[in-house]
Amino acid sequence: MESKTKKMILEVCVDRVRSAIHAELGGADRLELCQDLALGGTTPSRGLVVETKRAVRIPIMAMIRPRSGDFCYDETEFACMLEDILLMKELKVQGIVVGVLTPEGKVDTARMKKIMALAGDLEVTFHRAFDMTDDLDEALETLQVLGVTRVLTAGGCNKATEGLETIERLIAKDSSVIVMPGSGLHAKNIGQFQKIGACEFHLSGKHQVPSRMIYRKPNVAMGSADAASEFLIEEASVEKIRAAKECLLSESV
């Protein structure tokens, strides 16, 4: 299958300003901005959004997720999400990345309608909550009716390469919703998704860099069981992102 469009969009998920800068330098076309990328991403702070906007020129999609874990939220959590959407509108990001499910594993249509109405002109990406639904085809149809811009998916699997056939089937539906593969994409496999018709791609391109700390207190950890790991910081790699972008550009020629 040929791609729907020759313009290939590379989205990089970041949770630090430094990573955002690296993503832009590597050729990213758009950012997904969040906190706590290691936990799957949560809502970025006002400060992170403001400073990222100052640091880069490419569009920003802001995560709206009040906590890690599942995507079935109580009333207080959902209220936080609505307030955060208002904040992102005030900060003039390009769009939001969000997902809400019912206890039964369906798209929570009632809540998503409220989100879509509040989002207004913002683009809306339905994140990998999509992969946690009980029926991906039904979920895609629901999201199309809701007017969602795109869906981020690994085809219902942990890694997009494992869900390649499903992603291809979803793309072939020719829905108004853009199907964007994500989870485990890199320079060596991104071409597979371009060949099945994807035109937007999501990756982190991370590597680990050492902390700037000189003194390192032994046997004391703030959150990890392994204290040493807290002195390793994950950030976007210019080289990894550039390599992925070059693959997309070479396949488009």
C-alpha positions in Angstrom: 0.0 0.0 0.0 1.3 3.5 -0.8 1.2 6.2 1.8 -1.9 8.5 1.7 0.4 11.5 1.4 4.0 12.1 0.6 4.4 14.4 3.6 5.6 12.3 6.5 5.1 13.7 10.0 7.4 12.6 12.8 6.1 13.2 16.3 8.5 12.9 19.2 7.2 12.4 22.8 9.2 14.4 25.3 9.1 15.3 29.0 11.9 17.8 29.3 12.7 21.0 27.6 16.1 19.7 26.6 14.5 16.7 24.9 12.2 19.1 23.0 15.2 21.0 21.7 16.9 17.7 20.7 13.8 16.5 19.0 13.6 19.7 16.9 17.3 19.5 16.0 16.8 15.9 14.9 14.0 16.9 12.5 10.8 16.3 14.5 7.8 17.9 13.0 5.7 17.9 16.2 6.0 17.2 19.9 3.9 15.3 22.3 4.7 17.0 25.6 4.1 15.3 28.9 5.5 14.7 32.4 6.7 11.3 33.5 7.4 9.6 30.2 8.6 6.5 32.0 5.0 6.1 33.4 3.5 6.5 29.9 3.1 10.3 30.2 1.0 12.5 32.4 -0.2 16.1 32.1 2.7 18.6 31.7 3.0 21.5 34.1 2.3 25.0 33.1 6.0 25.8 33.5 7.1 22.9 31.2 4.7 24.0 28.5 5.7 27.7 28.7 9.4 26.9 28.6 9.1 24.4 25.8 7.2 26.9 23.7 10.0 29.4 24.3 12.6 26.8 23.3 11.2 25.4 20.1 9.1 26.4 17.1 7.5 23.1 16.1 3.9 22.4 17.2 3.1 21.0 20.6 0.5 18.4 21.5 0.0 18.4 25.3 -0.9 15.2 27.2 -4.0 15.4 29.3 -3.7 12.5 31.8 -4.1 13.1 35.5 -2.3 10.0 36.6 -0.6 6.8 35.4 -2.4 3.5 35.2 -5.7 2.8 33.5 -8.0 5.3 31.7 -11.2 4.9 33.7 -11.3 8.1 35.8 -13.4 9.2 38.7 -15.2 12.5 38.8 -12.4 14.4 40.5 -9.8 13.1 38.0 -12.1 14.0 35.1 -12.6 17.5 36.5 -8.8 17.9 36.6 -8.6 16.9 33.0 -11.2 19.5 31.9 -9.3 22.2 33.9 -6.1 21.2 32.2 -7.6 21.4 28.8 -8.6 25.0 29.6 -5.0 25.7 30.6 -3.6 24.2 27.4 -6.0 26.4 25.4 -4.8 29.4 27.3 -1.2 28.4 26.6 -2.0 28.1 22.9 -0.7 24.6 22.2 -1.7 23.0 18.9 -3.7 20.3 20.5 -4.2 17.7 23.3 -3.5 14.0 23.7 -6.2 12.3 25.7 -8.2 9.1 26.2 -11.1 8.1 28.5 -12.5 4.6 28.7 -15.5 3.0 30.4 -15.1 0.2 32.9 -16.2 -2.2 30.1 -13.3 -1.2 27.8 -15.2 1.1 25.4 -14.5 4.6 24.5 -16.3 6.8 27.0 -18.4 8.6 24.5 -20.2 10.9 27.0 -16.9 12.2 28.5 -15.2 12.4 25.2 -18.0 14.6 23.9 -17.4 17.0 26.8 -13.6 16.9 26.0 -14.2 17.6 22.3 -16.6 20.5 23.0 -14.1 22.0 25.4 -11.2 21.5 23.1 -12.8 23.5 20.4 -10.3 24.2 17.6 -7.5 22.2 19.2 -6.4 19.0 17.5 -7.3 16.0 19.6 -5.2 12.8 19.6 -6.7 9.8 21.3 -3.7 8.1 22.8 -2.9 4.5 23.5 -6.0 4.1 25.7 -7.2 3.0 22.2 -5.1 -0.2 22.5 -6.9 -1.0 25.8 -10.3 -1.1 24.2 -12.1 -4.4 23.7 -12.7 -3.8 20.0 -10.3 -1.6 18.0 -12.5 -1.4 14.9 -15.5 -0.3 16.9 -13.3 2.2 18.8 -12.0 3.8 15.6 -15.6 4.2 14.3 -16.6 5.8 17.6 -13.7 8.2 17.5 -14.5 9.2 13.9 -18.0 10.1 14.9 -16.6 12.2 17.8 -14.4 14.1 15.4 -11.0 13.1 16.8 -8.0 14.1 14.7 -5.9 11.1 15.1 -5.3 7.9 17.2 -2.0 6.7 18.5 -1.8 2.9 18.4 0.4 -0.1 18.6 -2.3 -2.2 17.1 -3.6 -3.4 20.4 -0.1 -4.8 21.3 2.8 -3.7 23.5 4.9 -2.7 20.5 3.7 -1.5 17.1 5.8 -4.1 15.3 3.7 -6.8 17.0 0.5 -5.1 15.9 1.7 -4.3 12.3 -1.1 -6.3 10.6 -3.8 -4.7 12.7 -2.4 -1.2 12.1 -2.4 -1.9 8.4 -6.0 -2.9 8.6 -7.0 0.2 10.5 -5.2 2.4 8.0 -6.9 0.6 5.1 -10.3 1.7 6.5 -9.5 5.1 5.1 -11.1 6.8 8.2 -11.1 10.5 8.7 -9.1 9.7 11.8 -5.3 9.6 11.2 -3.9 6.3 12.4 -0.5 7.0 13.9 1.7 4.0 14.8 3.7 4.4 18.0 5.5 2.3 20.7 8.9 0.9 19.8 9.4 2.8 16.6 13.0 3.6 15.5 15.1 4.1 12.4 15.4 0.3 11.7 11.7 -0.4 11.7 9.9 2.9 10.9 10.0 2.1 7.1 7.7 -0.9 7.7 4.9 1.5 8.8 5.5 3.8 5.9 5.0 0.9 3.5 1.6 0.0 5.0 0.3 3.5 4.4 1.1 5.4 7.7 1.9 9.1 7.2 2.4 10.1 10.8 4.8 8.3 13.2 5.3 8.6 17.0 8.5 7.8 18.8 10.7 8.9 21.8 14.2 8.4 20.4 15.5 8.2 24.0 18.9 7.5 25.4 20.3 7.7 28.9 22.7 10.4 30.0 24.4 10.7 33.4 23.2 13.1 36.1 25.2 16.2 36.7 25.4 15.3 40.4 29.0 14.8 41.7 28.0 13.8 45.3 25.8 10.7 45.2 24.4 9.5 48.5 24.7 5.7 48.7 21.7 3.5 49.4 19.1 6.3 49.4 16.5 6.4 46.6 13.7 8.9 46.1 11.4 6.6 44.1 13.4 3.8 42.5 14.4 0.6 44.2 17.8 1.0 42.5 19.4 4.2 43.8 22.0 4.2 41.1 19.4 4.4 38.4 18.3 7.8 39.7 21.5 9.2 38.4 20.7 8.3 34.9 18.4 10.6 33.0 16.5 9.7 29.8 16.3 12.3 27.1 15.7 12.5 23.4 18.7 11.8 21.2 19.3 14.1 18.3 21.0 11.3 16.4 18.2 8.7 16.9 15.5 11.1 15.8 17.5 12.3 12.8 18.1 8.7 11.7 14.4 8.0 11.9 13.5 11.2 10.0 16.1 10.4 7.3 14.5 7.0 6.8 11.2 8.6 6.2 12.6 11.1 3.8 14.5 8.4 1.8 11.4 6.2 1.5 9.4 9.2 0.2 11.7 9.9 -2.7 
